[in-house]
Amino acid sequence: MKMLRRFLLIAYLISGMVAFTAVQAQTESGFISIDCGVPANMTYTDKTTGLTYVSDSNFIENNIGETHTISLEYHSPNIENQFSTLRSFPQGYKNCYTLKPADGKGYKYLIRARFLYGNYDERMIVPEFDLYIGTNKWGTVKLDNASHVGSMEIVYISTSTYIFVCIVNTDHGTPFISALELRPLKNSTYTPTRAAVLYQRLDLGSTTNKSVRFQEDVYDRIWQPYNMGDAKILSTSLTVDSGTVINYTPPSSVLATAMIRENVTIEPEDPTAKYYVYMHFADLEKLQANESREFLIYENDKLWNGNDQPFAPEYLYTTTRFSTSPVSGNRINYLFKQSTTSTHQPILNALEIFIVQNFSQPQTYEQDGTTHI
């Protein structure tokens, strides 16, 4: 039975590959894309993203752990190839992958670990376990059920040539991992802290109800669609940020939709957690000379970052407004207050929220909550 499953897996993977000579609109320079559990030394190009994935066999010492395929009933055209296989770690307390980014230490990286249990062991016991970077805890992997696809993402400034991503057994089932990805970021982007965990990344007003990532996103961030039934949506078929180079570079397809909003509210489970918030704006309506869209942004009833000048999103060009210092509390509210002279309501195209992670320990060797929009 296992041989049959393995054969069907290879056939499934091949169906998801394209030739290596495929032309890419974006470059994946510096990307590390690991498909955990595929045969040793296997390399393929994912047909959806155009990214080149490699086997994890050369990233983990002595090829430790066991490789598996998920049960056939969990295979679906809607799941990415990387979730078809996984590597489990029935032995050992802490098992680590060794990544060596091309840029080396002192640079900022997006690191993402992905998980689908898929009843690979036919026991139907979904495990819970921890992730670490070196000696610092990144977070806890909690999956709702066997079909739940989980992703954990962190923005991390490396203090070493190598980055050790570790799967830690907490005696709640056998730990595993489906995919591990590293993407270089500009040092001028995102939080100034050494580590910050992604809380949410939302594509507001999405008209496709599909997530967006590479090639549309140059950093391969994954944007989740978000809509509210009663919210007014703006959209355009035109390109946003055409021919421009900006720090955060959100995808044009994400910025091409927006919701008319008056507020965004975060309700943390941990009121001591420190949040950084990033809001991306681009006006999608060509306003006339006697029209305007201007508003002030308040954070918990105070002007955000002390900025008392009304903000006017630019037509088809992105402006990113972000926290200059972290914010905490039982309830964090952002109010968009339309100026008295403005003829159009406030909008918001995309939103990212990060939680500061306290990485106080050096590397060895060389959160939950709710957002209302």
C-alpha positions in Angstrom: 0.0 0.0 0.0 2.8 2.4 0.9 4.5 1.7 -2.4 1.3 2.4 -4.3 0.9 5.7 -2.4 4.5 6.6 -3.2 4.0 5.9 -6.9 0.8 8.0 -7.0 2.6 10.8 -5.2 5.4 11.0 -7.8 2.7 11.0 -10.6 0.9 13.8 -8.7 4.1 15.8 -8.3 5.0 15.5 -11.9 1.6 16.8 -12.9 2.4 19.9 -10.8 5.8 20.7 -12.5 6.8 22.7 -15.4 10.1 22.8 -17.4 13.0 24.5 -15.8 13.3 26.8 -18.8 10.0 28.5 -18.0 10.2 32.3 -18.2 9.6 34.0 -14.9 8.2 37.6 -14.6 10.0 38.0 -11.2 13.3 36.7 -10.0 13.6 34.3 -7.2 17.2 35.2 -6.4 18.2 34.3 -2.9 15.0 32.2 -2.3 15.4 28.9 -0.5 12.3 26.7 -1.3 12.3 23.3 0.4 9.7 20.6 -0.2 10.0 18.3 2.8 9.7 14.6 2.3 10.2 14.4 -1.5 12.9 11.9 -2.7 16.5 12.9 -1.9 18.0 15.3 -4.4 14.7 15.9 -6.2 14.2 19.3 -7.8 11.2 20.6 -9.5 9.5 23.9 -10.7 6.1 24.5 -9.2 3.6 25.1 -12.0 1.6 27.7 -9.9 4.3 29.9 -8.7 7.2 29.1 -11.0 9.4 28.6 -8.0 12.1 25.9 -7.9 11.7 23.6 -5.0 14.3 21.1 -3.7 14.3 18.1 -1.5 15.0 18.7 2.2 17.5 15.8 2.4 20.5 18.1 2.2 19.3 20.6 4.8 19.0 18.3 7.7 21.8 16.4 9.4 22.1 12.7 8.5 18.8 12.9 6.7 17.2 12.3 10.1 13.4 11.7 10.4 11.0 9.8 8.2 9.5 10.8 4.9 5.8 10.3 4.3 3.0 11.1 1.9 -0.4 12.3 3.1 -3.4 9.9 2.8 -4.9 9.8 -0.7 -8.2 11.3 0.5 -6.4 14.5 1.4 -4.9 15.0 -2.0 -6.8 17.7 -3.9 -6.2 20.0 -6.9 -6.7 22.9 -4.6 -3.7 22.2 -2.3 -0.1 23.1 -3.3 2.3 20.3 -4.3 4.4 20.9 -1.2 1.7 19.5 1.0 1.6 16.1 -0.6 4.7 15.0 1.4 6.2 15.7 4.8 9.0 14.7 7.1 8.2 13.5 10.6 10.5 13.3 13.6 9.5 10.4 15.8 12.9 10.4 17.4 14.7 13.2 19.2 13.5 16.2 21.2 14.8 18.8 18.8 15.6 18.4 15.1 16.9 21.3 13.0 17.1 22.4 9.4 20.2 24.4 8.5 19.7 27.3 6.1 22.5 29.3 4.6 21.1 32.5 2.9 23.2 34.0 0.1 23.2 37.4 1.8 24.6 36.0 5.0 24.2 37.5 8.5 23.0 41.0 9.3 20.2 40.9 6.8 16.4 40.6 7.1 14.6 37.5 5.9 11.0 36.2 5.7 11.0 32.6 6.9 7.9 30.4 6.5 7.2 26.9 7.7 4.1 25.1 6.4 2.2 22.1 7.6 -0.5 19.6 6.5 -1.0 16.5 8.6 -3.3 14.7 6.1 -3.5 11.6 8.3 -0.1 10.4 6.8 0.3 7.9 9.6 -3.3 6.6 9.5 -3.7 7.3 13.2 -5.8 10.5 12.9 -4.0 12.1 15.8 -3.1 15.7 14.9 0.0 16.7 16.7 1.0 19.9 18.5 4.6 21.0 18.7 7.0 24.0 18.8 9.1 25.8 16.3 12.4 27.4 17.2 15.0 29.5 15.4 18.2 28.3 17.1 17.6 28.6 20.9 14.7 31.0 20.6 11.1 29.9 20.4 9.3 31.0 17.3 5.8 29.7 18.2 3.6 26.6 18.6 2.1 24.7 15.7 -1.6 24.0 16.3 -3.7 22.5 13.5 -7.5 22.2 13.8 -7.8 18.9 12.0 -6.2 16.6 9.5 -7.0 18.8 6.5 -6.0 22.1 8.0 -3.2 23.8 6.2 -1.0 25.7 8.6 1.6 28.4 7.9 3.9 30.1 10.4 5.9 33.1 9.2 8.5 35.3 10.8 10.6 38.3 9.7 14.0 37.7 11.1 17.4 39.5 11.1 20.0 36.8 11.1 23.0 37.1 13.5 24.8 34.3 11.9 25.8 32.9 8.5 23.5 30.0 9.2 19.9 29.9 10.3 18.7 26.9 12.3 15.0 26.2 12.0 14.1 23.6 14.6 11.1 21.3 15.2 10.6 20.6 18.9 8.7 17.7 20.4 6.4 18.8 23.3 4.9 15.3 23.9 1.7 16.1 22.0 2.2 13.8 19.0 5.0 13.4 16.5 6.2 16.7 15.0 6.4 17.1 11.2 6.9 19.7 8.5 5.7 19.9 4.9 7.6 22.9 3.5 10.2 25.4 4.6 10.8 28.7 2.7 13.2 31.6 3.1 12.9 34.9 1.2 15.3 37.9 1.4 13.8 41.2 2.3 15.1 44.8 2.2 16.5 45.7 5.6 14.5 49.0 5.4 11.2 47.1 5.5 9.1 45.9 8.4 10.0 46.0 12.1 13.3 47.2 13.4 13.2 44.3 15.9 15.3 41.1 15.5 12.2 39.0 15.1 8.5 39.6 14.4 5.8 36.9 13.8 3.2 37.5 11.1 -0.2 37.9 12.7 -2.3 38.7 9.6 -1.7 39.7 6.0 -5.0 40.7 4.3 -6.0 41.6 0.7 -9.0 43.8 1.4 -11.9 43.7 -1.0 -10.6 40.8 -3.0 -12.8 40.0 -6.0 -11.3 36.5 -6.6 -11.4 35.1 -3.0 -8.0 33.6 -3.8 -4.7 34.1 -2.0 -1.9 36.0 -3.8 1.8 35.2 -3.7 4.8 34.9 -6.1 5.0 35.7 -9.0 2.7 38.6 -8.3 4.5 39.3 -5.0 8.2 39.9 -5.5 8.9 38.7 -1.9 6.5 35.7 -2.1 4.4 37.0 0.7 1.0 35.2 0.9 -1.9 37.6 0.9 -5.3 36.2 2.2 -8.5 37.5 0.7 -10.8 39.4 3.1 -14.3 40.7 2.5 -17.3 41.8 4.5 -20.7 41.4 3.1 -21.8 45.0 3.9 -18.6 46.7 2.9 -18.4 48.9 -0.2 -15.6 47.7 -2.5 -13.6 49.7 -5.0 -11.6 48.0 -7.8 -9.7 48.7 -10.9 -8.4 46.8 -13.9 -5.5 49.2 -14.2 -2.0 48.5 -12.9 -1.1 50.0 -9.5 2.5 51.3 -9.1 3.3 50.7 -12.8 7.0 51.3 -13.4 7.8 52.3 -9.8 10.1 50.8 -7.2 9.0 51.1 -3.6 10.1 49.6 -0.4 7.2 47.3 0.5 6.1 46.6 -3.1 2.6 45.1 -2.4 1.3 43.2 -5.5 -0.7 45.3 -8.0 -3.5 42.7 -7.9 -3.8 43.2 -4.1 -3.8 47.0 -4.3 -6.3 47.0 -7.2 -9.1 46.4 -4.7 -10.0 48.4 -1.6 -12.7 48.6 1.1 -14.2 51.8 2.3 -13.5 51.6 6.0 -13.8 53.8 9.1 -11.8 51.6 11.5 -9.7 48.5 12.1 -9.7 46.8 15.5 -7.3 44.3 17.0 -8.4 42.3 20.0 -5.3 40.5 21.3 -5.5 37.4 23.5 -2.3 38.6 25.1 -2.6 42.3 26.0 1.1 42.5 26.6 2.0 41.5 23.1 3.6 44.2 21.0 2.2 44.8 17.5 3.5 46.6 14.5 0.8 47.5 11.9 1.3 48.2 8.2 -1.4 49.7 6.1 -1.2 50.0 2.3 -3.2 52.6 0.4 -3.8 53.5 -3.3 -6.8 55.4 -4.6 -8.6 53.6 -7.3 -10.9 56.4 -8.4 -9.8 59.2 -10.6 -11.1 62.2 -8.6 -12.0 65.5 -10.2 -10.3 68.8 -9.4 -13.2 69.7 -6.9 -13.1 66.2 -5.3 -10.8 64.8 -2.6 -10.2 61.8 -0.4 -8.5 62.9 2.8 -8.6 61.5 6.3 -6.7 61.4 9.6 -5.7 58.1 11.2 -6.1 57.6 15.0 -4.6 54.9 17.1 -6.6 54.4 20.3 -8.0 57.9 20.0 -4.6 59.5 19.5 -3.2 60.6 16.2 -1.2 57.7 14.8 2.5 58.5 15.0 1.5 62.1 16.0 0.7 62.9 12.3 -1.8 65.7 12.4 -1.9 66.2 8.6 -4.8 64.7 6.6 -3.7 61.8 4.4 -4.7 61.6 0.8 -4.0 58.3 -1.0 -2.5 58.8 -4.5 -4.3 57.6 -7.6 -2.9 54.2 -8.7 0.3 54.6 -6.5 1.0 53.0 -3.1 1.6 54.7 0.1 2.4 52.6 3.1 1.7 53.9 6.6 3.1 52.0 9.5 3.8 51.9 13.2 7.0 53.8 14.3 6.8 52.1 17.7 4.9 48.9 18.8 1.5 49.1 20.4 -0.1 46.8 23.1 -3.4 46.6 24.9 -6.7 44.6 25.4 -8.1 46.4 22.4 -6.2 48.3 19.7 -8.4 50.5 17.5 -7.5 52.5 14.3 -10.0 55.1 13.3 -10.0 56.7 9.8 -11.6 60.1 10.3 -12.7 61.9 7.1 -11.6 65.5 6.9 -14.2 68.2 6.8 -13.3 69.2 3.2 -13.1 65.7 1.8 -15.7 64.6 -0.6 -14.9 60.8 -0.5 -14.7 58.3 2.3 -11.5 56.7 3.6 -10.3 53.5 2.0 -7.8 50.7 2.9 -6.4 48.3 0.3 -4.2 45.9 2.3 -3.2 45.3 5.9 -0.3 43.5 7.6 0.1 43.0 11.3 3.2 41.6 13.1 3.9 40.6 16.7 7.3 41.3 18.2 9.1 38.1 19.2 11.6 38.4 22.1 14.7 36.7 20.7 17.2 37.3 23.5 19.4 34.2 23.0 22.1 34.1 20.3 22.1 31.3 17.8 24.1 28.3 18.8 26.8 27.1 16.4 28.1 29.6 13.8 0.1 34.4 18.9 -3.6 34.1 18.7 -6.3 36.9 18.6 -8.9 38.7 16.4 -8.9 41.6 13.9 -12.1 43.3 13.0 -12.1 45.3 9.8 
